Amino acid sequence: MIALIGMPGCGKSTVGRHLARQLGLRFADCDAEVESRIGMPIREYFALHGEEAFRDAEQDVIDDLSRREGLLLATGGGAVLRPSNRDALHSRCHVFYLRNSPEELFRRLRHDTQRPLLQVADPLARLRELYRERDPLYRRTAHFVIESARPSVPSLIGMVMMQLELAGLVDPNGLPAPSRAQSE
């Protein structure tokens, strides 16, 4: 199981879809799964029930999805805020932190109207605040940190694949490495 973590807009879902296809894994987007379970868009749920209720739903989804085999999970940007999520991801998954600067994220997200935490007067200041709060949590949760400031999606996929190869998790052809039980 592979999980991608990082700030909103860092490319988790886009990279995750492509990477899952390349590795022959099923792809799951945590935010899409939360929306499916709560029956409405996250932004609407956030407005009606608040962040704490959303984080409860997110925690349930992460606990469920992180137990599944053959899955690549793209988490929401705030998934690491709860210790139980950090523990589940770190202990059950190979976790990649796609790291970007707040300024690069602002460049990507400046016209986004769907992310509730960025619907503020100064989104760049909010991104800087979120980054200060979350970067240490992402680092603590991750097994690998990928600096993803400007690379294209294929470059990011290549960087993740290289780390997976170096860790012996895939062979050089991009296929999952045999488990110990299979190779004995």
Buried (B, 14 or more C-beta within 10 A) or exposed (E): BBBBBBBBBBBBBBBBBBBBEBBEBEBBBBBBBBBEEBEBBBBEBBEEBEBEEBBEBBBEBBBEBBEEEEBBBBBBBBBBBBEEBBEBBBEBBBBBBBBBBBEBBBEBBEEEEEBBBBBEEEBBEBBBBBBEEBBEBBEEBBBBBBEBEEBEBEEBBEBBBBBBBEEEBBEEEBEBBEEEEEEE
